[in-house]
């Protein structure tokens, strides 16, 4: 059989549209440009992204973090709400890097789909760029992967990678946390990006009976509210006050994240009712029919970042954070653990 009898198959015929990928890169470039900061040595489009650690660091230690958005993306697909999940992606990594006391320097993203929709991808990357801008972090590279047959139509996956820097002498380890220290809680903006498998079950269980609004926002907006970026405000507080430890409240909630920054033999005793339960979390708890322990282990339950300080620095630290726009609550104290749990709420 001659080759002319077999029609050629282009890469586009196979499901990969190089032109669409090029169009997306052109859409992304101005978004990334808005995130430029000191240290960036090359723009979007190279094989590798170059970044020079700012010279103001004497003994810089690099801190890296990576994360995704989880099943919150399923609601983004279903509700066609793609413009804020990029903020979630950035926040999940830069808030983690912040916990070591590090300033996020740059961010890379990975966007994978079955068929590239330039408008959807540009909306997602627009959110990523916004998150980087709000946290003072440069978006200096990433990967857009079009993989036919790997994802259902209209769906995609996201991963993010952040690198930050901290002076070696200022790394936060929690090693100097001691009994008598105070636990401050910074309010979350909502569910953030953990616990969405349960959120989706609650929405499914409620059916048409979901509330029109929660906390003054339309229901879908309240559910999809992006993860709060604590970076700039907490870095400012770190520069002014002797903060001992930070904990980003993600998967595992308050009960499993706070112990990660406590020395052996200490526990955090949180006072129930010391921070308000929002309408959103009250609705989730009622709909799921779960107790307070499960709420505090599944969700951030209203507290997205925990700050541990000595008792004599607590009031001033809280005042600084409030002045910067954070809602701050004194939610507990550190004490000897004994035979009890590492975190108690009561």
Secondary structure, DSSP 8 states (H G I E B T S, - for coil): --GGGS----TTTTT--HHHHHHHHHHHHHHHHTT--TTB-S-TTSSS--B---TT-SSEEEEEEEE--TTHHHHHHHHT--SSHHHHHHHHHHHHHHTTT-EEEEEEEEEEESS--HHHHHHHHHHHHHHHHHTT-EEEEEEEEE-TTTS-TT-EEEEEEEEEEEEGGG---STT--TT-EEEEEE-SSSTTS-HHHHHHHHHHHGGG--SEETTEEHHHHHH------HHHHHHHHHHS---EEEE--TTHHHHHGGGGS-TTEEEEE-TTSS---HHHHHHHHHHT--HHHHHHHS-TTEEEEEEE-HHHHHHHHHHHHHTT--EEEEEEEEE-TTS-SEEE-
